[in-house]
Amino acid sequence: MIQATDFAMQVHGRIPLPGRDAHRDRRNFLEGIGRHDLAEKYTYFAERLHGDIFYGGEAVAPTTLRRYMDEVEDYVRRVSSA
């Protein structure tokens, strides 16, 4: 998701801010191009996948993880056309 979002930003002549401000900058970019739907998805998965599962070590059922991956695939497809 991050790489796809960064690519979309580059297409629009933007580069995300470094460090802790990067997530906010990506979200603001998506909202700025009128893609509030993608900004919401980005925010959700940044918290859920990166925060809860990666850093927090939360275990999820394989079916839930598959659903998340399908949703991420959809996000990547949609942000690539933004």
N, CA, C and O of each residue as an XYZ file, in Angstrom:
328
protein
N       0.808     -1.171      0.000
C       0.000      0.000      0.000
C       0.863      1.251      0.000
O       0.594      2.211     -0.723
N       1.890      1.223      0.813
C       2.755      2.402      0.915
C       3.454      2.669     -0.412
O       3.482      3.806     -0.882
N       4.012      1.635     -1.010
C       4.725      1.834     -2.273
C       3.787      2.298     -3.380
O       4.154      3.152     -4.186
N       2.580      1.742     -3.424
C       1.608      2.162     -4.425
C       1.205      3.619     -4.201
O       1.064      4.381     -5.158
N       1.021      4.000     -2.950
C       0.656      5.384     -2.623
C       1.803      6.327     -2.963
O       1.586      7.400     -3.526
N       3.015      5.927     -2.623
C       4.181      6.752     -2.959
C       4.311      6.939     -4.463
O       4.658      8.024     -4.928
N       4.034      5.881     -5.226
C       4.098      5.991     -6.685
C       3.048      6.976     -7.188
O       3.337      7.806     -8.049
N       1.832      6.887     -6.653
C       0.772      7.827     -7.049
C       1.196      9.257     -6.731
O       0.926     10.174     -7.508
N       1.855      9.449     -5.599
C       2.329     10.780     -5.240
C       3.373     11.257     -6.245
O       3.348     12.413     -6.666
N       4.282     10.377     -6.627
C       5.331     10.754     -7.581
C       4.735     11.148     -8.923
O       5.206     12.088     -9.563
N       3.699     10.432     -9.352
C       3.026     10.770    -10.607
C       2.484     12.197    -10.546
O       2.427     12.892    -11.561
N       2.089     12.625     -9.350
C       1.560     13.974     -9.153
C       2.646     14.967     -8.710
O       2.340     16.080     -8.283
N       3.920     14.552     -8.815
C       5.016     15.452     -8.494
C       5.268     15.640     -7.013
O       5.838     16.650     -6.601
N       4.850     14.678     -6.211
C       5.021     14.773     -4.757
C       5.862     13.613     -4.247
O       5.894     12.538     -4.847
N       6.531     13.846     -3.145
C       7.276     12.808     -2.425
C       6.836     12.906     -0.975
O       6.793     14.007     -0.426
N       6.507     11.782     -0.334
C       6.054     11.873      1.053
C       7.162     12.382      1.969
O       8.347     12.126      1.752
N       6.742     13.102      2.988
C       7.692     13.557      4.001
C       8.350     12.349      4.657
O       7.740     11.283      4.737
N       9.567     12.499      5.121
C      10.238     11.371      5.780
C       9.755     11.184      7.222
O       9.159     12.077      7.825
N      10.032     10.009      7.741
C       9.792      9.736      9.162
C       8.338      9.660      9.554
O       7.485      9.225      8.781
N       8.072     10.092     10.774
C       6.750      9.908     11.366
C       5.653     10.707     10.678
O       4.472     10.418     10.869
N       6.015     11.696      9.888
C       5.019     12.503      9.191
C       4.583     11.903      7.854
O       3.683     12.432      7.203
N       5.212     10.810      7.445
C       4.939     10.227      6.131
C       3.494      9.749      6.001
O       2.849     10.003      4.983
N       2.983      9.062      7.017
C       1.604      8.554      6.923
C       0.615      9.709      6.776
O      -0.297      9.653      5.951
N       0.798     10.735      7.567
C      -0.093     11.890      7.480
C       0.006     12.542      6.102
O      -1.008     12.928      5.521
N       1.219     12.664      5.584
C       1.424     13.282      4.284
C       0.748     12.478      3.186
O       0.144     13.058      2.283
N       0.836     11.157      3.243
C       0.175     10.304      2.245
C      -1.345     10.469      2.329
O      -2.018     10.620      1.309
N      -1.862     10.440      3.518
C      -3.308     10.595      3.728
C      -3.775     11.957      3.201
O      -4.794     12.049      2.516
N      -3.022     13.013      3.528
C      -3.369     14.352      3.058
C      -3.318     14.440      1.533
O      -4.145     15.116      0.920
N      -2.359     13.765      0.930
C      -2.280     13.720     -0.530
C      -3.540     13.098     -1.115
O      -4.151     13.660     -2.024
N      -3.928     11.938     -0.594
C      -5.112     11.249     -1.113
C      -6.361     12.112     -0.963
O      -7.181     12.189     -1.878
N      -6.500     12.752      0.178
C      -7.651     13.634      0.372
C      -7.580     14.829     -0.574
O      -8.599     15.286     -1.091
N      -6.367     15.328     -0.794
C      -6.173     16.487     -1.655
C      -6.516     16.237     -3.112
O      -6.875     17.168     -3.832
N      -6.410     14.987     -3.557
C      -6.786     14.673     -4.942
C      -8.219     14.149     -5.009
O      -8.650     13.596     -6.021
N      -8.945     14.335     -3.907
C     -10.346     13.960     -3.890
C     -10.624     12.492     -3.672
O     -11.714     12.014     -3.985
N      -9.659     11.770     -3.140
C      -9.838     10.337     -2.914
C      -9.933     10.043     -1.413
O      -9.104      9.341     -0.834
N     -10.962     10.603     -0.824
C     -11.212     10.381      0.606
C     -11.411      8.892      0.895
O     -11.018      8.402      1.953
N     -12.018      8.181     -0.046
C     -12.227      6.741      0.116
C     -10.893      6.013      0.299
O     -10.767      5.135      1.154
N      -9.907      6.386     -0.509
C      -8.589      5.750     -0.393
C      -7.853      6.208      0.856
O      -7.117      5.432      1.465
N      -8.047      7.461      1.241
C      -7.428      7.956      2.476
C      -7.945      7.179      3.678
O      -7.178      6.854      4.585
N      -9.235      6.881      3.690
C      -9.807      6.090      4.789
C      -9.225      4.689      4.813
O      -8.858      4.189      5.877
N      -9.136      4.047      3.652
C      -8.562      2.697      3.575
C      -7.097      2.710      4.017
O      -6.660      1.849      4.781
N      -6.348      3.698      3.525
C      -4.937      3.802      3.884
C      -4.788      3.913      5.403
O      -3.973      3.216      6.008
N      -5.579      4.792      6.006
C      -5.505      5.004      7.451
C      -5.868      3.735      8.204
O      -5.193      3.366      9.165
N      -6.923      3.072      7.776
C      -7.347      1.841      8.439
C      -6.239      0.789      8.395
O      -5.892      0.203      9.421
N      -5.691      0.556      7.216
C      -4.683     -0.490      7.111
C      -3.349     -0.107      7.735
O      -2.618     -0.983      8.198
N      -3.018      1.163      7.758
C      -1.801      1.579      8.457
C      -1.916      1.211      9.931
O      -0.958      0.735     10.540
N      -3.088      1.434     10.491
C      -3.307      1.112     11.904
C      -3.481     -0.389     12.118
O      -2.867     -0.969     13.014
N      -4.306     -1.004     11.305
C      -4.651     -2.414     11.512
C      -3.498     -3.344     11.172
O      -3.067     -4.130     12.015
N      -2.995     -3.264      9.945
C      -1.953     -4.190      9.523
C      -0.598     -3.842     10.117
O       0.109     -4.714     10.622
N      -0.242     -2.580     10.057
C       1.083     -2.188     10.523
C       1.136     -2.065     12.043
O       2.064     -2.561     12.682
N       0.148     -1.410     12.607
C       0.152     -1.186     14.047
C      -0.235     -2.416     14.849
O       0.559     -2.916     15.646
N      -1.450     -2.907     14.644
C      -1.964     -4.006     15.460
C      -1.290     -5.340     15.179
O      -0.903     -6.057     16.102
N      -1.155     -5.667     13.906
C      -0.655     -7.000     13.555
C       0.866     -7.048     13.516
O       1.468     -7.916     14.148
N       1.498     -6.134     12.789
C       2.965     -6.169     12.684
C       3.627     -5.800     14.010
O       4.379     -6.589     14.582
N       3.337     -4.593     14.489
C       3.992     -4.158     15.727
C       3.377     -4.780     16.970
O       4.098     -5.165     17.891
N       2.058     -4.882     17.006
C       1.383     -5.405     18.182
C       1.408     -6.915     18.295
O       1.139     -7.466     19.363
N       1.731     -7.588     17.202
C       1.812     -9.038     17.224
C       0.472     -9.741     17.312
O       0.412    -10.918     17.669
N      -0.606     -9.037     16.993
C      -1.931     -9.644     17.058
C      -2.058    -10.745     16.006
O      -1.698    -10.556     14.844
N      -2.566    -11.873     16.426
C      -2.795    -12.978     15.505
C      -4.189    -12.848     14.908
O      -5.140    -12.482     15.599
N      -4.300    -13.149     13.623
C      -5.600    -13.124     12.959
C      -5.797    -14.450     12.232
O      -4.840    -15.104     11.818
N      -7.033    -14.816     12.094
C      -7.361    -16.060     11.398
C      -6.947    -15.964      9.930
O      -6.995    -14.882      9.345
N      -6.547    -17.067      9.340
C      -6.152    -17.051      7.927
C      -7.232    -16.485      7.008
O      -6.907    -15.802      6.037
N      -8.497    -16.749      7.289
C      -9.557    -16.205      6.439
C      -9.633    -14.690      6.547
O      -9.905    -14.004      5.561
N      -9.395    -14.171      7.739
C      -9.390    -12.717      7.936
C      -8.195    -12.104      7.227
O      -8.320    -11.065      6.580
N      -7.053    -12.735      7.345
C      -5.853    -12.233      6.680
C      -6.038    -12.240      5.159
O      -5.610    -11.308      4.477
N      -6.665    -13.277      4.634
C      -6.927    -13.337      3.190
C      -7.837    -12.185      2.764
O      -7.622    -11.573      1.717
N      -8.848    -11.894      3.574
C      -9.754    -10.778      3.275
C      -8.978     -9.465      3.267
O      -9.167     -8.633      2.380
N      -8.100     -9.278      4.261
C      -7.285     -8.065      4.292
C      -6.423     -7.953      3.034
O      -6.320     -6.878      2.443
N      -5.814     -9.049      2.633
C      -4.948     -9.017      1.454
C      -5.750     -8.711      0.193
O      -5.267     -8.005     -0.692
N      -6.966     -9.237      0.106
C      -7.829     -8.912     -1.035
C      -8.170     -7.425     -1.045
O      -8.189     -6.799     -2.105
N      -8.437     -6.861      0.124
C      -8.755     -5.439      0.220
C      -7.540     -4.581     -0.116
O      -7.673     -3.534     -0.750
N      -6.366     -5.016      0.303
C      -5.138     -4.291     -0.040
C      -4.910     -4.355     -1.549
O      -4.527     -3.358     -2.159
N      -5.140     -5.507     -2.146
C      -4.997     -5.637     -3.597
C      -5.937     -4.661     -4.312
O      -5.544     -4.015     -5.283
N      -7.163     -4.561     -3.834
C      -8.123     -3.617     -4.408
C      -7.632     -2.181     -4.237
O      -7.738     -1.376     -5.163
N      -7.096     -1.854     -3.059
C      -6.566     -0.513     -2.804
C      -5.452     -0.193     -3.797
O      -5.445      0.881     -4.399
N      -4.518     -1.116     -3.970
C      -3.381     -0.890     -4.874
C      -3.887     -0.640     -6.287
O      -3.391      0.255     -6.972
N      -4.851     -1.408     -6.723
C      -5.425     -1.238     -8.055
C      -6.065      0.155     -8.184
O      -5.885      0.830     -9.197
N      -6.802      0.574     -7.168
C      -7.506      1.866     -7.219
C      -6.553      3.048     -7.118
O      -6.724      4.042     -7.824
N      -5.539      2.951     -6.238
C      -4.613      4.083     -6.077
C      -3.707      4.209     -7.312
O      -3.210      5.294     -7.612
N      -3.500      3.110     -8.012
C      -2.666      3.163     -9.205
C      -3.306      3.960    -10.327
O      -2.620      4.421    -11.239
N      -4.616      4.122    -10.262
C      -5.301      4.908    -11.293
C      -5.658      6.309    -10.809
O      -6.348      7.058    -11.501
N      -5.182      6.655     -9.618
C      -5.504      7.986     -9.047
C      -4.670      9.078     -9.687
O      -4.808     10.249     -9.331
